[in-house]
Every structure is written in C-alpha cells, then in structure tokens.
Amino acid sequence: MDIVCTTFDIVKEKNMLVFAALMPHPPESVPGIGSPDDFVVIQKTLHSFEKLEKDLRKADPDTILIISPHAPMDKYSFVLNSSSELNGTFENFGLESVLVYDNNIEIADKISFACTLNEMPCLLQGHFLDHGALIPIYHLTKKYSAINMPKIVHLSFSFMNYERHYRYGEIIRGVINSYKGRVAVIASGDLSHIIGLEKSKDALRMADEFDHEVMRYLGSNDLASLMSLEDKDAKKVRECGMRSIVILLGILHGKQYEFNLLSYERPFGVGYLTARLL
C-alpha cells in the first residue's frame, strides 16, 4: 500500500530533518546514578554523547523526536505521548529531581492523523518520559537554557514486525518533511543483553556476532540483511534497540545519510552503540 499524502505532505523538503542518531540509554551515564568508576567503564559512550551534544547544538533543531523502547507500549499499535508537558524522573535509580520539556503537539497530532490515513494503528496517550527517552534527552540538552530548549516528540514501538515499523517511519518522514521547523530524530536502544551470562562462551559469541552484524549492515546500508535479523537472532540476544533503529531508517528513506560510528562497547553485559546518521 502506498503512503497516502495529506495536505501537509506535499510541501517540498527544505532540510526539515537536520539530525539523526542512534543512542543507548545507560543509567550509569547520569551523574548521581553512575559512580566515577562507572564513568571510566563507559568512557567511550560518554565521549560519543559529548560529540552528539555539540553536533546537535550546531544543527539547531527546534524539536527532538525520540523513539524509546521503554515508553508505554501496545502490542498492535504505535503509541505517541500526548501530554502537553513531558515530565521525567530518574527516581527508579535513586534520583528524585524532575525534568520537564514541552511536547510538540503539532507534530504528534499530525503523525497520528497521517497514521489514520494510512491505516497504521496509532494511539495518543499521556504519560511520563521513560528512562529510554530521558537519558538521551538529558545528555543532548543539558547545555540548553530553558528559553531555547527544543520541544520533544516522544514515541514508542510495538510488537508488530520490522516491516510495519519501517512503514511507520516512512509516515513520520512525510510529517517531518512538511514541518516548517527543524527536527532531530534519536533512536534510543541497546543492542545485546547478556547480563548474568557473561561467563557463557556461547552467549558472548552470539552477542558479539549480532552486534557486529547490526553495525556492518548499517555501515553498508544493507537494509534487507538488517531486517532479516528479526527472524534470526534478535530475540535470542534480548536487544531493545532494533525496532527503534528500523523506525529511524524508515524516517531516513529516500534521504542521503551516512552511518558514522562514534563508539561501541559492551560494559555491564549490554551492547552500547552510538552513531550519527545525519
């Protein structure tokens, strides 16, 4: 089925999408949660976060669209956060301070409307920012003042297949292309999880192979091979990032981009991939 154009889809693209990146969400990266020793262990990831933060400010988006694997989820629908004010806290990790951001309701509503036109199940629900969204947002916006803080669009994925997630990304692309501002998209997610299995040679081998396959396919722009991982090893390695990545690739469909690997490491039994695509 072709993507149905709406009245706001027909505007020619004018670099509305200005930034795109993949980010993990290690709680240990946040001061007050992670210890100095933790910061040493994940120093590659922290250095990559610093680079993305600088690059994002140069790109100057007015909106950050964050795809999180830990946002409220529906098995057979995509969920968009409809709260006008987006609140998040790290209280589950021992920090009680609340972070507050404005929601870009215009974009969220248009994504919902475009999904309806294209028979893509989508729900608008009000809820808090989860840690999968909050950790990347915290690192990317910590040097912004309240006056110039970008608005946020907060969305999750579903249990539907990769193909549906890619199509969802294409629908979002049409909305972004029609938007008169500047949008950054962040796909939040971790790769292989082998927590508790670090001593298993088979688990280590499978996790290592999976993570490097993901990076290889992203680097060679081999979408077919990347999508094939759904039926291969994705469930076995307990990743939480593939559907975020697939949505982002759908958003980037038809746009020239380059996979710029900033860092990869697997501390704490979790694969942390940080990369910029646009």
N, C-alpha and C positions, 0 to 999 in steps of 0.2 A: 504494500500500500504506500502510495506517495505521501509525502508530507503536505498537508493542506496549508496553503498560505492564508494568513489573515490580513486585515488591512494594515497591520503594523509589521508584516513580514516583507513588504515589497520595497521598503526603503533600502537603498544601496548601502552596502557595508562601508563604514568610514572608520575603520580601526576601532570599533566599539569594544572588541576583545583585545586587551592590551597586555595581558599577563596570564600565564598558566603554569602551574607547578604541581608536583607530587610531594607530599609531606607525610612523615609518620607522626605519631602523637604520643611520644614517651612522657609519662608524667614526671619522670626523673629530670626532665629538661627544665622544669619550672622551679625557680628559686623558692625555697621554703618547703619544697617537696623532695627534690633531689639533694643529695649531700655533695660536698666538694669532691669526694671520691667518685660519685656517680657522674659528675661533670667531666672528669678525666676519662671515664669509661666511654662516654658518648661524645667525646670532643669533636669527632668528625661531623656528627649530626649537628651539633651546636654551631660549628663554624659554617655549615651549609645554611642553617637557619639565619645566621647573621648576614650572609650574602643575599639570600632571598629578601630579607627585610630591606636592605639597601636598594636592591633592584626594584622592589615593589614601589618604594617611595619615588624612584625615578620614573616609573611607569605612570604614577599619579592616577590610580583608579578612584572613582567616587563610590564604587561598590565592590565588595568581595563576595563571590558566590562560593560557599564552602560545602563540599559533599562529604558527609560523615557516615561511617559505618555504625556509629553508636547512637545516632539520633533515633527517636521513636520510629518504628518500622511496621509496615503492613506487608503481609506475605505477597499479596497480589495487587498492590497499589504503591505508587511513589508518594512520599509524604513531604509536604512543604510546610515550613514553620510560618504560621500566620500571625504570631504575636507582634504587635506594633513595636514593642520594646523587647529586645532579646537579652535575657539575663542568664548568666552562667556563674558557677562557683566550683572551686576545687575542694569542697568540703569533704568529699569522699576520700580525699588524700590528705586531709588534716588542715587545709586552709579554708577559712570561713569568709574571706573577702569576696564580694560580688562584683563581677564585671558586667557592664551594661553597654549595649550597642543598639543603634537604630536599625530596624528592618527596612529593606527596600521593598515595601508592599507593592509598588508598581510592577516590579519585575516578577515577584512571586505570583501576583494575580494574573499576569499575562502568561506565565508558564502554565498555570492551572487552566486558563482559558484555551491555550493552544493544545494542551493535552486533551481537553474535551473534544475539540475539533478533530483531532487525530486519533480518537478512540484509544487513548492511552490512559489507563486508570491512575488517578492522582487525587490525593486528599490534602486539604488545607487544615492544619491543626495547630493550636497554640501550645507551646511547651518551652522548656528551658534549653539553653545551649548545653550539649553534652561535651564530655572531655575530648572526644574525637574532633569536634569543631573548635572548642575553646583553646586547646593547646596551640594549634597552628595560628589561630587568630591572635592569641596573646603575643606570640613571637613576632608576627608580622606587623603588628600595630602598636607595639609598646613605646615607640618613639613619636607616635602621633599625638597631637593635642586634641582636646575634646572638640575644638572648633572644626578641625579638618579631618576628623576620624571618618573613614569610609563607612557607608552603610553595609549591612550584611544580608545575604540571602542564604538561608540555612535549609539544606535538604538532605534526605537520606536515600538509600536504595531499597530494593525489595528482594524477595526470594525468586523473582522471575529470572529467566535465563539471560545470558550475556547479550544476546541479540536485542532483546527488549530494552536493556539498559543503554545499548548503543543508540537505538532509535530515540529513546528519551533524551539523550544528549543532543541528537540532531534537532529535536523540537526546541530544546533550550537554546541551541545555536541561533535559530530563527528569531527568538525573542531578543537575544543579546544583539544581534545584527540590526534590529530595529530601534534599539535603545539609544537615546541621544547623549548618554554619558559614557563613561569609561569603566569597563568591567574586568576584574581579575577573577580567575577561577582556580580554586585549590581543591585537589583530590586528596583527602586525608585517608590514610590507611597504612597498616603494617603488612609486611609480607609474612613469611613463615613463622609460626609459633611452635616452638618445641620446648616450652617451659616444662621442666620436670623430666625431659627426655634427652638432656644434653649428653648423657653417657651412652646413649644408644647410637651405635655407628650407622645403623640403617636410617634412623630419624635424621641424623646430621647430614647424611648423604642426600636424602630426599629433599630436605630443606634447602641445602646448598644448590642442588640441581634446579629446583623450582625457582628460587630467587634469581639465579643467573639466567635461566630461560626467560623470565619476565624482562630482565634488563636487556638481554640480547634481542628479543623481539621488538621491544620499544626502540632500541637503537637502530634496528634495520627497518623500522616501520612495517613490520610483518604482522598485520592485523589478524590475518587468518590463523596463524600459529598461536598468537596470543589468545584469541578466542577459543582455540582448541583446548586450552588448559582447563577450561570449565569441566570437561569430561575426563581429564587426565589426573592431575594431582592436587588441584586447588583445595578440595575438601580434606584431603589427607594431611596437608601441611597446616591446616587451620588458619589460613590467611584471613585478613579482614580488609584487604585493600583492592582486590581485583575489580569489584563492581564499581567502586569509585573511579578507578582508572578507566574502565570501559565507558562510563558516562562522559568523562573528560575527553576521551578520544572521539566520541560522538559529537561533542561540542566543537572539537577542532576539525571535524570532517570538512574537507574542501579548503582548508586553510594551511598555508605552508608553515611548518613548525620543525623544530629540531630537538631531539632528546639530548639534553645536556646533563649528564650525570654529575651531580655535585658530591655525593657520598653514598656509600653503602657500608653498613656494619651490622653485626648480629650480637649485640650485648644482651644480657638478660634472657637469652633464648629466643629473641624476636628479631626479625629482619627489618631493618630501618633503611628505606630507600628515600633519598631526597634528590629531586631533579627538577630542572626547569625545562619546559617545552616551548614556551613563548615568552 
